[in-house]
Amino acid sequence: MPTAKKLPSGNWRARAVIKNIDGTRSFKSFTAADKKEAEFMALEYENAHNLDNTPDITLEAAARRYIESKRNVTSPSTIRGYQAIIRSYVPELLPRHLKSITQEDIQISINSMAKKYSPKTCRNVHGFISAVLGAYRPDFTLHTTLPQKIRHDIYVPDVDEIKHILKLAKGTINEIPIFLAAECGLRASEISALRTENVKSDKIIIKEALVLGDDGEEHLKAPKSWSGYRSIPISEMACEKLLSAAENGRVCPRKAVNICNNWDKFRKKHSIDERLNFHALRHHYASKCILLGIPQKYIAELMGHSSTDMIEKVYQHIFPSAMDEYGNLLRQQMDDLED
């Protein structure tokens, strides 16, 4: 209920709050000589305008409207992910009208999805549905029970393995992408967008990425957050290596998807562990920083993360060879106790 406040003039002012169908709020003030009168005017306005304003459209129509409302302010790859959800998931919910969808309907759909898809996929789909409903049914708050997350073992190639891989890749189209991922921590989209003007004698400047949009075309975009803008230290030798391989001002003139596909072919050809996907090369860089004793805050900055959460949850592991070394130290300490 609106609460009036007394003004310097002696009058009272109350503010009505209106919930819009796009999830935003608008306000209207009412002034009167009496406090109760101002509050009554504001309340009456709220009651008149906060009636059920959920649009009479299906969830699919609302989802597409939501996507269009975010198109110019959201990453093309994120838009592509939204489109994929509409194409591939919750077919039983999409034809339903927004007003008729209940919490039970959402829970049943997620339960069904959990039988076929990973917890991460279920959570992504639910997150999108929640965002759509939040925009067009702002008073409908979901309390869905989601499948528990699964902790996956992360494969981290050690220094010797990376040296071997770089030796195999020398002189091939895979050499530069592998080097940039494993030794500089770049994402495939950042490698694809890297231009020679951003390669200096002592650093690489990251300020853009090339991502695939829902139209099938590549789009140059800024990093997801301010933390994505960063400088990666490199040696003069590395600088020369990168610039000598450049074509038409691009260090690696290939799409991010092609970089990953080329890696998969290379990995299979040389019988490299299938757990070692292209992104795992980036794990190598993060873990190397940890072993060098670099503080997590700076590792997060080098990796382009906005906080240390990802370092603690994903990258807080060490090379298998380092684990063996630590194991030997512990064994030795046990034996020393017997002396």
Secondary structure, DSSP 8 states (H G I E B T S, - for coil): ----EE-TTS-EEEEEEEE-TTS-EEEEEEEESSHHHHHHHHHHHHHHHSS----S-BHHHHHHHHHHHHTTTS-HHHHHHHHHHHHHS-TTTTTSBGGG--HHHHHHHHHHHHTTS-HHHHHHHHHHHHHHHHHH-TT-------------------HHHHHHHHHHHTTSTTHHHHHHHHHH---HHHHHH-BGGGB-SSEEEE--EEEE-TTSSEEEE--SSGGG-EEEE--HHHHHHHHHT-BTTBSS-S-HHHHHHHHHHHHHHTT--TT--HHHHHHHHHHHHHHTT--HHHHHHHHT-SSSHHHHHTS----HHHHHHHHHHHHHHHHHTT-
